[in-house]
Amino acid sequence: MKKIILFITIVSIATILMSCNQNDQTQNEDNGQVNKPAENNNNEPVQEEENNEVDETEQGTENDVAPTNEEKVYHNKIFKDVKVSETDNEIKITGKAQVFEGVFDYALYDGEEKLLEDHYQTVGAPSWGDFDIPIDKKVISQSKNEIRIELFVYSAKDGSKEDILNIPLSK
């Protein structure tokens, strides 16, 4: 009987040690760590360079623009794949938003003068909801300055505009 208990104890300890070792290896792989230090030709350890890549969620509220085939695509932390298309009668802003309760606002400006402000309802976060905002060209036909549309959310904390995405529009 003692032999059976001893055998079960040894098997249990071995299983626990193997699972701990496997967890350590998995964590090191997930963190990009390597157990063996890098060496140069003189067999001296070399300090690894830090990864200076910035996660998309850590970026500031500055607007990022990525052109694709003469059509610009705009994005920031909560808006992505935002494009502007134009027909004879309207300008259409389309894209995806990841916003609380699926609600964001937009405002159309002629220079500093606000021509239009409204809100849009889409799918709520954490999902990315599609949006399609049509702007009648008659609204901007008499403009004197540069026309732009702002996509943003109002802060639940203090009511200020957050995550503003400015998009220039042509007449």
N, C-alpha and C positions, 0 to 999 in steps of 0.2 A: 504494500500500500504506500509506503514511504517513497518508493521508486516512482510510482505514478504521479504523486504530488510533486516530487522534485522535477520530473520530466515536464509536467504542465507549467510549473513555475519558470523553468528555463525557456520553454517555447513562448510563454507570455512575455518575458523580458526581452527575448530576441525580437519578437513582433513589435513591441513598443519602441525599441531602439531603431529598428528599420524604418518605422513610420516617422520617427523624429528626424532621422537622417534625410528621408525623402522630403519632408516639409522644409528643412533647411535648404536643400538643393533647389526646390521649387521657388522659395523666396529669393534666393540668390539669382536665379534665372529671371524672375519677374522684375527684380531691381536692376538687372543688367550687370550684376557683380560677377567677377571672376575670382575664384579662390587663389589662383596662381598669379603672382604679380608679373607685369610685363617686364622684359629685360631687353637691354640694348646689346650691342655686339660685345661689350666688355663684361657681360653677365652681371650688370648692376641694375637694381630696380629702377624703373622709369615711372615718374608720376604721370598718371593718366590725365588727359585734358578733360575739363568739365564740359558737360553737355549744356550749351547755352540756348537750346531751342526753347521757344516760348509756347506754352500750351495755348490753344485758341481761347479757352475760357479765362486765361490770365491776362489777356490783352486789355488795354485801356479802351475807352469809349471812342477812340479815334476811328474814323471811317477808313475802311480798307477797300480798295478798288482793284479788281482783277479783270483786265480786258480779255475778251474772247471773240475773235473774228469780227473786229470793229464794233461789236455789241458789248457794252460794258456791263459787268456784273458787279453789284455792290453787296457788301455784307459787313456786319459787325457781330457783336456777341449774341444778339437775339434775332437778327435778321440775316437771311442768307439767300443766295441765288436771286437777288432782286434785279430785275431787268425792266427797261423802259422800251415800249413799242409804240408805234404811232400809226394812226389811220387818218383819213381825211377829216373826220369829225372829232376824234378824241385821242388822248394820250393814255396809255394803259400801263400801270405799274403792277408787276406780278412778282411773286417770290414766296418765301416761307418765313414764318415767324414762330419763335418759341417764347411765348409770353404767358404770364399768370392769367388764368381763366380765359385765355385766348383773346384778350382785348388789348388793342393798341390804338394809338391815335396817329393822325397825320395832319399836316398843315401845308398849305400852298402859299408861297411867298412871292411877291413882286418886289425884289430888293428886300427892304425891311417891313414892308406893308403886307399884312396877312390878308390874303384874298379868300381863303376857305380853310375851315378846320372841321374835322369830323373824326369818328372812330370806326374801327373795323373789328368784327367778331370772327374768329377762326377757332381752330382746335386749341385747347389749352395745353400748357406745358405739362409733362416733359416732351410731349409730341411736337413735331414741327407741323404747323398748320399752314396750308396754302392760302394765299390771298390774291385778289385781283381788284385793283382800284382804278376805275375809269375816271378820267378828268376831261370834261368837255372843253374843247379848244376855245369856245366863246369866252370862257372865264379868263383866259390869258391873252386874248387877242389884242386888248388895249394896253398891255403891259409896257412899262417904260424902262424897266431894269431887268436884270437877270432873274429868270424864273427858277425856283427850286421847290422841291417838296421835301418835307421833313417827316420821317417815320420815327416814332418815339413812344415811350410809355411814361405815364405819370407815376411818380414815387408814392407808394402807400404811406411812407413815413412822413414826408413833408410836402407832397404835391408838386415837387419840381419835376422838370423833364429829365428823363434818364435814357441812356442808350440811344442817343439821337443819331440817325442816319440821314445825312443830307445828300440829295440827288439833284443835280442840275438838270433842267428841262429846256428844250429848245422850243421856240414859238411855232 
